[in-house]
Amino acid sequence: MRILVVEDEPQILKYLKRELERAGFVVDAEANGRKGLYLAKTNDYDAAVLDMRLPEMTGIEICQGMRKKGKTLPVLMLTVVSDTDTKVQAFDAGADDYLTKPFERDELLARIRALLRRPQQIVGDKICVGALLLDVAARTAYYNGQPIELTRKEFALLEYFMRNAGTMLTRTMILEHVWDMRMDPFTNTVDVHVRSLRSKLRQYTPEELVETVRGEGYIFRRPRERIREEDAEKGQESTK
């Protein structure tokens, strides 16, 4: 795994590079914000660790520049402040996680490993799996640019499936993530909502996207058809 680290404090930069390399990562280290953005745009990284305050360009601006370029790699933002406004700025810019200085090595590595486990089809507030596009912020779903009418619970169910595409999800796992703790674990509500979701998806594709694993749960299969760029843009424009 190759990681980009942009940090202007020499000792912290040296520490990050050393510890990440000890953990088995390949690390490109840079102290200048503008140069860091250039590296992010011109190279393929699996993750980036960005300091908020940098010479010439902030970590926020680097993250925004990466996302505009279409870079989907997960971003961990570092900063000395932990107020809510700063966190909101980081997440709105496209950051995936946030770590306040000073931090422990083990927590840093744990957060990076967690980010690397996330599916790469997630870009900010949008999740794209094949021809399916989900705008989480706008609560809208599209198949090749065509809007899909979903109830609030169907949308939450589809979001959970898409975030875990290819992974077998038990009914208990689905209940825990889509419903609250008061839900009866022996209820058939998961199966009812899955049937309803399947029925709506079949209006757009003959593929069976939600596969039943008998006695276990469900697997969301990636649609074979890829979303076309013009359809993705059309769907995004309609949410504005």
C-alpha positions as a Markdown table, in Angstrom:
| # | Residue | x | y | z |
|---|---|---|---|---|
| 1 | Met | 0.0 | 0.0 | 0.0 |
| 2 | Arg | 1.3 | 3.4 | -1.0 |
| 3 | Ile | 0.5 | 6.4 | 1.2 |
| 4 | Leu | 1.0 | 10.1 | 0.7 |
| 5 | Val | 1.9 | 12.1 | 3.8 |
| 6 | Val | 1.9 | 16.0 | 3.7 |
| 7 | Glu | 3.1 | 17.5 | 6.9 |
| 8 | Asp | 5.2 | 20.7 | 7.4 |
| 9 | Glu | 6.6 | 20.0 | 10.9 |
| 10 | Pro | 9.9 | 18.2 | 10.2 |
| 11 | Gln | 9.9 | 16.0 | 13.3 |
| 12 | Ile | 6.3 | 14.9 | 12.8 |
| 13 | Leu | 6.9 | 14.2 | 9.1 |
| 14 | Lys | 9.9 | 12.1 | 9.9 |
| 15 | Tyr | 8.0 | 10.3 | 12.6 |
| 16 | Leu | 5.0 | 9.5 | 10.3 |
| 17 | Lys | 7.2 | 8.3 | 7.5 |
| 18 | Arg | 9.3 | 6.1 | 9.8 |
| 19 | Glu | 6.3 | 4.5 | 11.6 |
| 20 | Leu | 4.3 | 4.0 | 8.4 |
| 21 | Glu | 7.2 | 2.3 | 6.7 |
| 22 | Arg | 7.8 | 0.1 | 9.8 |
| 23 | Ala | 4.1 | -0.9 | 9.4 |
| 24 | Gly | 4.8 | -2.0 | 5.8 |
| 25 | Phe | 3.6 | 0.9 | 3.8 |
| 26 | Val | 5.4 | 2.7 | 1.0 |
| 27 | Val | 5.4 | 6.4 | 1.9 |
| 28 | Asp | 5.9 | 9.6 | -0.2 |
| 29 | Ala | 6.5 | 12.5 | 2.2 |
| 30 | Glu | 6.1 | 16.2 | 1.4 |
| 31 | Ala | 6.1 | 19.3 | 3.5 |
| 32 | Asn | 4.6 | 21.8 | 1.1 |
| 33 | Gly | 0.9 | 21.9 | 0.4 |
| 34 | Arg | 1.1 | 22.8 | -3.3 |
| 35 | Lys | 3.6 | 20.1 | -4.0 |
| 36 | Gly | 1.5 | 17.7 | -2.0 |
| 37 | Leu | -1.5 | 18.3 | -4.2 |
| 38 | Tyr | 0.7 | 17.8 | -7.3 |
| 39 | Leu | 1.8 | 14.4 | -6.0 |
| 40 | Ala | -1.8 | 13.5 | -5.2 |
| 41 | Lys | -3.0 | 14.4 | -8.7 |
| 42 | Thr | -0.2 | 12.7 | -10.6 |
| 43 | Asn | 0.3 | 9.5 | -8.6 |
| 44 | Asp | -1.9 | 6.6 | -7.5 |
| 45 | Tyr | -2.0 | 6.3 | -3.7 |
| 46 | Asp | -4.0 | 4.0 | -1.6 |
| 47 | Ala | -4.5 | 6.7 | 1.2 |
| 48 | Ala | -3.4 | 10.2 | 2.2 |
| 49 | Val | -2.5 | 11.7 | 5.5 |
| 50 | Leu | -2.8 | 15.5 | 5.4 |
| 51 | Asp | -2.0 | 18.2 | 7.9 |
| 52 | Met | -4.6 | 21.0 | 8.0 |
| 53 | Arg | -2.2 | 23.9 | 8.1 |
| 54 | Leu | 0.5 | 23.8 | 5.4 |
| 55 | Pro | 2.7 | 26.2 | 3.4 |
| 56 | Glu | 1.1 | 27.6 | 0.2 |
| 57 | Met | -2.0 | 25.4 | 0.4 |
| 58 | Thr | -4.0 | 23.9 | 3.3 |
| 59 | Gly | -4.9 | 20.3 | 3.8 |
| 60 | Ile | -8.5 | 21.3 | 3.1 |
| 61 | Glu | -7.5 | 22.7 | -0.2 |
| 62 | Ile | -5.5 | 19.7 | -1.1 |
| 63 | Cys | -8.4 | 17.4 | -0.3 |
| 64 | Gln | -10.8 | 19.6 | -2.4 |
| 65 | Gly | -8.3 | 19.5 | -5.3 |
| 66 | Met | -8.0 | 15.8 | -5.1 |
| 67 | Arg | -11.8 | 15.2 | -5.1 |
| 68 | Lys | -12.3 | 17.6 | -8.1 |
| 69 | Lys | -9.7 | 15.6 | -9.9 |
| 70 | Gly | -11.7 | 12.5 | -9.2 |
| 71 | Lys | -9.3 | 10.9 | -6.8 |
| 72 | Thr | -11.2 | 8.6 | -4.5 |
| 73 | Leu | -8.5 | 7.5 | -2.1 |
| 74 | Pro | -9.3 | 7.8 | 1.6 |
| 75 | Val | -8.0 | 10.9 | 3.4 |
| 76 | Leu | -7.0 | 11.2 | 7.1 |
| 77 | Met | -6.8 | 14.8 | 8.2 |
| 78 | Leu | -4.4 | 15.8 | 11.1 |
| 79 | Thr | -4.7 | 19.0 | 13.1 |
| 80 | Val | -3.9 | 20.5 | 16.5 |
| 81 | Val | -7.5 | 21.8 | 17.0 |
| 82 | Ser | -10.5 | 19.6 | 17.7 |
| 83 | Asp | -13.5 | 22.1 | 17.6 |
| 84 | Thr | -16.6 | 21.1 | 15.7 |
| 85 | Asp | -16.3 | 23.8 | 13.0 |
| 86 | Thr | -12.8 | 22.5 | 12.0 |
| 87 | Lys | -14.0 | 18.9 | 11.8 |
| 88 | Val | -17.0 | 19.9 | 9.7 |
| 89 | Gln | -14.7 | 21.8 | 7.3 |
| 90 | Ala | -12.5 | 18.7 | 6.9 |
| 91 | Phe | -15.4 | 16.4 | 6.2 |
| 92 | Asp | -17.1 | 18.8 | 3.9 |
| 93 | Ala | -13.9 | 19.0 | 1.9 |
| 94 | Gly | -14.0 | 15.3 | 1.3 |
| 95 | Ala | -11.9 | 14.0 | 4.2 |
| 96 | Asp | -12.8 | 10.5 | 5.5 |
| 97 | Asp | -11.4 | 10.7 | 9.0 |
| 98 | Tyr | -9.9 | 13.1 | 11.5 |
| 99 | Leu | -7.1 | 12.8 | 14.1 |
| 100 | Thr | -6.0 | 15.4 | 16.6 |
| 101 | Lys | -2.4 | 16.0 | 17.5 |
| 102 | Pro | -0.7 | 14.6 | 19.6 |
| 103 | Phe | -1.7 | 11.1 | 18.7 |
| 104 | Glu | -0.6 | 7.6 | 19.4 |
| 105 | Arg | 1.1 | 5.4 | 16.8 |
| 106 | Asp | -1.3 | 2.6 | 17.3 |
| 107 | Glu | -4.4 | 4.8 | 16.8 |
| 108 | Leu | -2.9 | 6.3 | 13.7 |
| 109 | Leu | -2.3 | 2.9 | 12.1 |
| 110 | Ala | -5.7 | 1.6 | 13.2 |
| 111 | Arg | -7.4 | 4.5 | 11.6 |
| 112 | Ile | -5.5 | 4.1 | 8.3 |
| 113 | Arg | -6.2 | 0.4 | 8.2 |
| 114 | Ala | -9.9 | 1.1 | 8.8 |
| 115 | Leu | -9.9 | 3.6 | 5.9 |
| 116 | Leu | -8.2 | 1.1 | 3.6 |
| 117 | Arg | -10.9 | -1.4 | 4.3 |
| 118 | Arg | -13.6 | 0.9 | 3.0 |
| 119 | Pro | -14.8 | 0.3 | -0.6 |
| 120 | Gln | -13.2 | 2.6 | -3.1 |
| 121 | Gln | -16.5 | 3.4 | -4.9 |
| 122 | Ile | -17.4 | 5.9 | -2.1 |
| 123 | Val | -16.5 | 9.5 | -3.0 |
| 124 | Gly | -17.6 | 12.0 | -0.4 |
| 125 | Asp | -21.4 | 11.9 | -0.1 |
| 126 | Lys | -21.8 | 9.8 | -3.2 |
| 127 | Ile | -21.6 | 6.0 | -3.6 |
| 128 | Cys | -21.2 | 4.5 | -7.0 |
| 129 | Val | -21.4 | 0.8 | -7.6 |
| 130 | Gly | -21.7 | -0.2 | -11.3 |
| 131 | Ala | -24.6 | 1.7 | -12.8 |
| 132 | Leu | -26.0 | 2.6 | -9.4 |
| 133 | Leu | -25.3 | 6.1 | -7.9 |
| 134 | Leu | -26.4 | 7.0 | -4.4 |
| 135 | Asp | -26.2 | 10.6 | -3.2 |
| 136 | Val | -26.3 | 10.2 | 0.5 |
| 137 | Ala | -26.6 | 13.9 | 1.3 |
| 138 | Ala | -29.5 | 14.5 | -1.0 |
| 139 | Arg | -31.0 | 11.1 | -0.2 |
| 140 | Thr | -31.5 | 10.3 | -3.9 |
| 141 | Ala | -30.7 | 7.2 | -5.9 |
| 142 | Tyr | -30.1 | 6.7 | -9.7 |
| 143 | Tyr | -29.6 | 3.9 | -12.1 |
| 144 | Asn | -27.8 | 5.2 | -15.2 |
| 145 | Gly | -29.1 | 8.6 | -14.5 |
| 146 | Gln | -32.7 | 7.5 | -13.9 |
| 147 | Pro | -34.1 | 8.4 | -10.5 |
| 148 | Ile | -35.2 | 5.5 | -8.3 |
| 149 | Glu | -38.1 | 6.2 | -6.0 |
| 150 | Leu | -37.3 | 4.7 | -2.6 |
| 151 | Thr | -38.8 | 5.0 | 0.9 |
| 152 | Arg | -36.5 | 6.2 | 3.7 |
| 153 | Lys | -35.9 | 2.7 | 4.9 |
| 154 | Glu | -35.4 | 1.3 | 1.4 |
| 155 | Phe | -32.8 | 4.0 | 0.8 |
| 156 | Ala | -31.0 | 3.2 | 4.1 |
| 157 | Leu | -31.0 | -0.5 | 3.2 |
| 158 | Leu | -29.6 | 0.1 | -0.3 |
| 159 | Glu | -26.9 | 2.4 | 1.2 |
| 160 | Tyr | -25.9 | -0.3 | 3.6 |
| 161 | Phe | -25.8 | -2.9 | 0.8 |
| 162 | Met | -23.8 | -0.6 | -1.5 |
| 163 | Arg | -21.3 | 0.3 | 1.2 |
| 164 | Asn | -20.7 | -3.5 | 1.7 |
| 165 | Ala | -21.0 | -4.7 | -1.9 |
| 166 | Gly | -19.8 | -8.3 | -2.3 |
| 167 | Thr | -19.9 | -9.0 | 1.5 |
| 168 | Met | -22.4 | -11.5 | 3.0 |
| 169 | Leu | -24.6 | -9.6 | 5.4 |
| 170 | Thr | -26.6 | -11.5 | 8.0 |
| 171 | Arg | -30.1 | -10.4 | 8.9 |
| 172 | Thr | -28.8 | -9.4 | 12.3 |
| 173 | Met | -26.1 | -7.2 | 10.8 |
| 174 | Ile | -28.7 | -5.5 | 8.6 |
| 175 | Leu | -31.1 | -5.0 | 11.6 |
| 176 | Glu | -28.3 | -3.5 | 13.7 |
| 177 | His | -27.3 | -1.0 | 11.0 |
| 178 | Val | -30.6 | -0.1 | 9.3 |
| 179 | Trp | -33.0 | -0.4 | 12.3 |
| 180 | Asp | -32.6 | 0.6 | 15.9 |
| 181 | Met | -32.0 | -1.6 | 19.0 |
| 182 | Arg | -35.7 | -1.8 | 19.7 |
| 183 | Met | -36.4 | -3.9 | 16.7 |
| 184 | Asp | -37.3 | -7.5 | 17.4 |
| 185 | Pro | -34.5 | -9.7 | 16.0 |
| 186 | Phe | -37.0 | -12.4 | 15.0 |
| 187 | Thr | -39.1 | -10.1 | 12.9 |
| 188 | Asn | -39.3 | -10.7 | 9.1 |
| 189 | Thr | -39.0 | -6.9 | 8.4 |
| 190 | Val | -35.6 | -7.3 | 6.7 |
| 191 | Asp | -37.0 | -9.8 | 4.2 |
| 192 | Val | -40.0 | -7.7 | 3.5 |
| 193 | His | -37.9 | -4.6 | 2.8 |
| 194 | Val | -35.4 | -6.6 | 0.7 |
| 195 | Arg | -38.3 | -7.9 | -1.4 |
| 196 | Ser | -39.6 | -4.4 | -1.9 |
| 197 | Leu | -36.1 | -3.0 | -2.8 |
| 198 | Arg | -35.6 | -5.9 | -5.3 |
| 199 | Ser | -38.9 | -5.2 | -6.9 |
| 200 | Lys | -38.0 | -1.5 | -7.5 |
| 201 | Leu | -34.5 | -2.3 | -8.8 |
| 202 | Arg | -35.9 | -4.8 | -11.3 |
| 203 | Gln | -37.6 | -1.9 | -13.0 |
| 204 | Tyr | -34.2 | -0.7 | -14.1 |
| 205 | Thr | -32.1 | -3.9 | -14.6 |
| 206 | Pro | -32.9 | -7.6 | -15.1 |
| 207 | Glu | -29.9 | -8.4 | -12.8 |
| 208 | Glu | -30.7 | -9.8 | -9.4 |
| 209 | Leu | -28.5 | -7.4 | -7.4 |
| 210 | Val | -29.5 | -8.6 | -4.0 |
| 211 | Glu | -28.8 | -12.3 | -3.7 |
| 212 | Thr | -30.2 | -14.5 | -0.9 |
| 213 | Val | -27.7 | -16.8 | 0.9 |
| 214 | Arg | -30.0 | -19.5 | 2.2 |
| 215 | Gly | -29.9 | -19.6 | 6.0 |
| 216 | Glu | -27.4 | -16.8 | 6.2 |
| 217 | Gly | -28.5 | -13.5 | 4.8 |
| 218 | Tyr | -27.9 | -11.4 | 1.7 |
| 219 | Ile | -25.1 | -10.3 | -0.7 |
| 220 | Phe | -25.3 | -7.2 | -2.8 |
| 221 | Arg | -23.7 | -8.0 | -6.2 |
| 222 | Arg | -22.1 | -5.3 | -8.3 |
| 223 | Pro | -24.1 | -4.5 | -11.5 |
| 224 | Arg | -22.2 | -5.7 | -14.6 |
| 225 | Glu | -23.1 | -2.5 | -16.4 |
| 226 | Arg | -21.0 | 0.5 | -15.5 |
| 227 | Ile | -22.5 | 3.9 | -15.0 |
| 228 | Arg | -21.8 | 6.3 | -17.9 |
| 229 | Glu | -20.1 | 9.6 | -17.1 |
| 230 | Glu | -22.9 | 11.7 | -18.7 |
| 231 | Asp | -25.5 | 9.8 | -16.7 |
| 232 | Ala | -23.6 | 10.3 | -13.5 |
| 233 | Glu | -23.3 | 14.0 | -14.2 |
| 234 | Lys | -27.0 | 14.2 | -15.1 |
| 235 | Gly | -27.9 | 12.6 | -11.7 |
| 236 | Gln | -25.6 | 14.9 | -9.8 |
| 237 | Glu | -27.0 | 18.0 | -11.5 |
| 238 | Ser | -30.5 | 17.0 | -10.7 |
| 239 | Thr | -29.7 | 17.0 | -7.0 |
| 240 | Lys | -28.5 | 20.6 | -7.0 |
